[in-house]
């Protein structure tokens, strides 16, 4: 059984030949592991985002994991200024508008939030580009080459982008979005409707070029609470899943942090799998397994603090915990409780692969 078959069976709730491993590798970790110049390569990725996905594929193959995430990024020319400590994106007037995040995800962080959608008449600014047109763009043609190569030995995942509360924060600002949830709920629902339509078109285009799975999520899921999640997120996740289910592709839902109160609502969306089961948010795999049995598969759970700073023995014990709680009945994929920390030593990831691939189902 190859990695793609293994991941698909597990994500659909079954028992493959062994437990798949998808440790959520991002490019900062890949750069470290592959022995590249960290600062220079991070800057190179900021200029050429496709490089991030190429590095992640290379790193995934180095470890022998089963799946890898790649990203859709629009090509754009940016001017960067390195002051020796920070690297800034500057506009045509020389103003610093974003800072390169060396310690986190590795992308540009805006210096200040800007509201681009002021009222309903601005919602059309959110572009809904048909899949047929997206497939003709240089970005998709480049990604298609990468997907075709990665699929030789990896289960390939991508995201159509955020389209619920997390998306609204990008066009309304974080604080204003939370005010809007109380004062203008119908307004932000219209924004999310438009964003969901755009995400569906991106997803269809990615399916056309051979993607295996789609990652959708809500960063603020563990913050806004179950009532707000049910009102503002579930309908749009469900809309997305309902439109995409006819294609032969897996869909999983990511909610950071404490998702304990949301498991049943996450399953209600119709996704195949939920993750990342973050123990730092108080999530227990055994609890998720029991409550979601027969509804969705689960993925994640390995403590990221231990991966970053714990001993190898501590990580081994944590991996054993995850496998013993999540794997016995199938429908489980071993992964981190969130992004694989940049500083994680390679032997810890190799241990994840070794333990998962040697797990014997009862």
C-alpha positions in Angstrom: 0.0 0.0 0.0 1.4 3.4 -0.9 1.2 6.6 1.1 -1.7 8.1 -0.9 -3.8 5.0 -0.4 -2.8 4.7 3.2 -3.8 8.3 4.0 -7.1 8.2 2.1 -8.2 5.0 3.8 -7.5 6.5 7.2 -9.0 9.8 6.5 -12.2 8.0 5.3 -12.3 6.2 8.7 -10.7 2.9 7.7 -7.7 0.8 8.7 -4.8 1.0 6.2 -1.8 -1.3 6.4 -0.3 1.0 9.1 -1.0 4.4 10.7 -0.2 7.3 8.3 2.0 10.2 9.4 1.4 13.8 8.3 3.4 16.1 10.7 2.3 19.5 9.3 5.7 20.5 7.9 6.1 24.2 7.1 9.0 25.8 5.3 10.9 27.3 8.3 11.4 23.7 9.6 12.2 22.4 6.1 14.9 25.1 5.7 16.6 24.1 9.0 16.5 20.3 8.3 17.7 20.6 4.7 20.7 22.6 5.9 20.0 25.8 4.0 21.0 29.3 5.0 18.0 30.1 7.2 17.8 33.9 6.8 18.6 33.9 3.1 16.1 31.2 2.2 13.3 32.7 4.3 13.8 35.9 2.3 13.8 33.9 -1.0 10.5 32.3 0.0 9.0 35.8 0.7 9.9 36.7 -2.8 8.9 33.4 -4.4 6.2 31.7 -2.3 6.1 28.5 -4.4 9.6 27.8 -3.0 7.9 27.1 0.4 5.9 24.2 -1.0 9.0 22.8 -2.9 11.0 22.8 0.3 8.1 21.1 2.2 7.9 18.3 -0.4 11.7 17.8 -0.2 11.6 17.7 3.6 8.6 15.2 3.6 10.6 12.9 1.4 13.6 13.2 3.6 11.6 12.0 6.6 9.6 9.4 4.7 6.2 10.7 5.9 3.0 10.0 4.1 1.5 13.4 3.4 2.5 17.0 2.8 0.7 20.3 2.6 1.4 22.7 -0.2 0.0 26.2 -0.6 -1.6 28.4 -3.2 0.1 31.8 -3.4 -0.3 34.6 -5.9 2.9 35.7 -7.6 3.6 39.3 -6.9 6.6 41.5 -7.0 7.6 42.9 -3.6 10.4 45.2 -2.4 12.1 44.1 0.7 14.4 46.1 3.1 16.7 44.3 5.5 17.8 46.4 8.4 20.0 43.7 9.8 17.4 42.6 12.4 14.1 42.6 10.6 13.2 42.3 6.9 10.4 44.6 5.8 8.2 44.8 2.8 8.1 48.4 1.6 5.7 50.3 -0.6 6.5 52.6 -3.5 7.0 55.5 -1.0 9.4 53.5 1.1 6.9 52.9 3.9 7.2 49.7 5.9 4.0 47.8 5.4 4.8 44.2 6.5 7.5 42.4 8.5 8.9 38.9 7.7 8.0 36.5 10.5 11.2 34.5 11.1 9.9 32.9 14.3 6.5 31.7 13.3 5.0 30.6 10.0 7.6 32.5 7.9 5.2 34.8 6.0 4.8 38.6 5.9 2.9 40.1 8.8 1.2 43.5 8.0 2.4 46.4 10.2 -1.2 47.5 10.6 -4.6 46.0 9.7 -6.5 47.8 7.0 -10.2 47.6 6.4 -10.8 46.9 2.7 -14.5 46.1 2.9 -16.3 49.0 4.5 -19.9 48.2 3.5 -22.0 45.8 1.4 -21.1 47.7 -1.8 -17.5 46.7 -1.3 -18.1 42.9 -1.0 -17.6 42.6 -4.8 -13.9 43.4 -4.2 -13.6 39.8 -2.9 -12.8 38.2 -6.2 -14.6 34.9 -7.2 -12.5 33.6 -10.1 -13.9 30.6 -11.9 -11.8 27.4 -11.6 -11.5 27.3 -15.4 -9.7 30.7 -15.4 -7.6 29.9 -12.3 -6.2 26.8 -14.2 -4.9 29.1 -16.9 -2.8 31.2 -14.5 0.9 30.9 -14.1 0.5 30.1 -10.3 -1.7 27.0 -11.0 0.5 25.8 -13.9 3.5 25.9 -11.6 1.6 24.2 -8.7 0.4 21.5 -11.1 4.0 20.5 -11.9 4.8 20.3 -8.2 1.6 18.3 -7.5 2.4 15.8 -10.2 5.9 15.3 -8.9 4.8 15.1 -5.2 2.1 12.5 -5.9 4.6 9.9 -6.9 5.1 9.1 -3.3 3.1 11.5 -1.1 -0.5 12.3 -0.2 -0.8 15.9 -1.3 -2.9 18.4 0.6 -3.7 22.1 -0.1 -6.0 24.8 1.2 -8.4 27.0 -0.7 -7.8 29.7 1.9 -9.9 30.9 4.9 -13.5 31.8 4.3 -15.2 32.1 7.7 -14.3 34.4 10.6 -10.6 34.2 9.9 -11.2 35.5 6.4 -13.4 38.4 7.7 -10.6 39.5 9.9 -8.4 40.0 6.8 -10.8 42.5 5.3 -12.4 44.0 8.4 -9.6 43.7 11.0 -9.7 41.5 14.1 -11.2 43.8 16.6 -13.8 45.2 14.1 -14.8 41.7 13.1 -15.7 40.8 16.7 -17.7 44.0 16.9 -19.4 43.1 13.6 -20.4 39.7 14.9 -22.6 41.5 17.4 -23.6 44.7 15.6 -23.6 43.6 11.9 -24.0 39.8 11.7 -25.7 39.8 8.4 -23.0 42.0 6.9 -20.2 39.6 7.7 -22.3 36.6 6.7 -22.5 38.1 3.2 -18.7 38.5 3.3 -18.3 34.9 4.2 -20.8 33.8 1.5 -18.7 35.5 -1.1 -15.4 34.2 0.4 -16.8 30.7 0.4 -17.8 30.9 -3.3 -14.2 32.0 -4.0 -12.8 29.1 -2.0 -15.0 26.6 -3.8 -13.7 27.7 -7.2 -10.1 27.4 -5.9 -10.8 24.0 -4.5 -12.2 22.8 -7.8 -9.2 24.1 -9.7 -6.9 22.2 -7.2 -8.9 19.0 -7.6 -8.5 19.4 -11.4 -4.7 19.3 -11.1 -4.8 16.2 -8.9 -4.8 17.3 -5.3 -5.6 14.5 -2.8 -7.1 16.4 0.1 -8.3 19.9 1.1 -7.6 21.6 4.4 -10.2 24.1 5.6 -10.1 25.7 9.0 -10.9 28.4 11.5 -8.1 29.9 13.6 -10.6 31.6 15.9 -12.7 28.5 16.5 -11.4 27.9 20.0 -12.0 31.6 20.9 -15.4 32.5 19.6 -17.3 29.6 21.4 -19.8 27.0 20.2 -22.8 29.3 19.6 -20.8 31.7 17.4 -19.1 28.8 15.6 -22.5 27.2 14.9 -23.9 30.5 13.6 -20.9 32.0 11.7 -18.8 29.0 10.6 -20.8 25.7 10.3 -23.1 26.9 7.5 -20.2 28.0 5.3 -18.1 24.9 6.0 -21.1 22.8 5.2 -21.7 24.8 2.0 -18.1 24.2 1.0 -18.3 20.4 1.8 -21.6 20.0 0.1 -20.3 21.5 -3.1 -17.0 19.5 -3.1 -18.2 16.1 -1.9 -19.0 14.9 -5.4 -15.3 15.0 -6.2 -13.0 12.1 -5.2 -11.1 14.2 -2.6 -10.8 14.1 1.2 -11.6 17.2 3.3 -10.5 17.9 6.8 -11.2 20.7 9.2 -8.6 22.4 11.4 -9.5 24.4 14.6 -6.6 25.6 16.6 -6.3 25.3 20.4 -9.3 24.3 22.5 -11.7 22.6 20.2 -13.3 20.4 22.9 -16.7 22.3 22.7 -16.8 22.0 18.9 -16.3 18.4 18.0 -19.9 17.6 17.2 -20.3 20.9 15.3 -17.2 20.1 13.3 -18.6 16.7 12.4 -21.9 18.4 11.4 -20.1 20.1 8.5 -19.7 16.8 6.8 -15.9 16.8 6.6 -14.0 13.5 6.6 -11.6 14.3 9.4 -10.9 16.9 12.1 -7.6 18.1 13.5 -5.1 19.0 15.1 -6.3 17.8 18.5 -3.9 20.2 20.3 -3.1 18.9 23.8 -1.9 22.4 24.7 -5.5 23.5 24.2 -6.7 20.7 26.6 -7.8 18.3 23.9 -7.7 14.6 24.6 -7.5 12.2 21.7 -9.5 9.6 23.7 -12.3 12.1 24.2 -12.3 13.1 20.5 -12.2 9.5 19.4 -15.2 8.6 21.5 -17.3 11.6 20.6 -16.6 11.5 16.8 -16.7 7.7 16.3 -18.7 6.9 13.2 -18.8 10.6 12.3 -15.3 11.6 11.2 -11.7 10.4 11.4 -9.2 12.3 13.6 -5.6 13.6 13.0 -3.0 15.1 15.3 -2.3 15.2 19.0 1.5 15.2 19.3 2.6 17.8 21.8 4.4 20.6 19.9 6.2 21.9 23.1 7.8 18.4 23.5 8.7 18.3 19.8 10.4 21.7 20.1 12.0 21.4 23.6 11.4 17.9 25.1 13.7 14.9 25.1 13.5 12.2 22.6 12.2 9.8 25.3 9.4 12.3 26.2 8.4 12.5 22.5 8.4 8.7 22.2 6.0 8.5 25.2 3.8 11.2 23.8 3.6 9.4 20.4 2.7 6.2 22.2 -0.1 8.0 24.0 -1.5 9.3 20.7 -1.3 5.9 18.9 -2.8 4.0 21.8 -5.8 6.4 22.1 -6.3 7.2 18.4 -5.2 4.3 16.3 -6.8 1.0 17.4 -10.1 1.2 15.5 -8.6 3.0 12.4 -9.6 6.4 11.2 -6.5 8.0 12.8 -3.5 9.9 11.3 -0.5 10.7 13.5 0.3 14.4 13.3 1.4 17.3 15.4 -1.0 19.3 17.7 -0.3 22.1 15.2 2.5 23.2 13.0 5.7 21.2 13.4 8.0 23.6 15.3 10.9 25.0 13.4 13.4 23.8 16.0 12.2 20.2 16.2 15.1 17.8 15.9 14.9 15.3 13.0 15.1 12.2 15.2 11.8 13.1 16.7 10.1 13.2 13.4 11.8 9.9 12.4 10.4 8.5 15.6 6.9 9.5 14.6 7.3 7.7 11.3 8.9 4.6 12.9 6.2 4.3 15.6 3.2 4.9 13.3 4.4 2.6 10.5 5.1 -0.2 13.0 1.7 0.0 14.7 -0.3 -3.2 14.4 -4.1 -2.9 14.4 -5.9 -5.4 16.6 
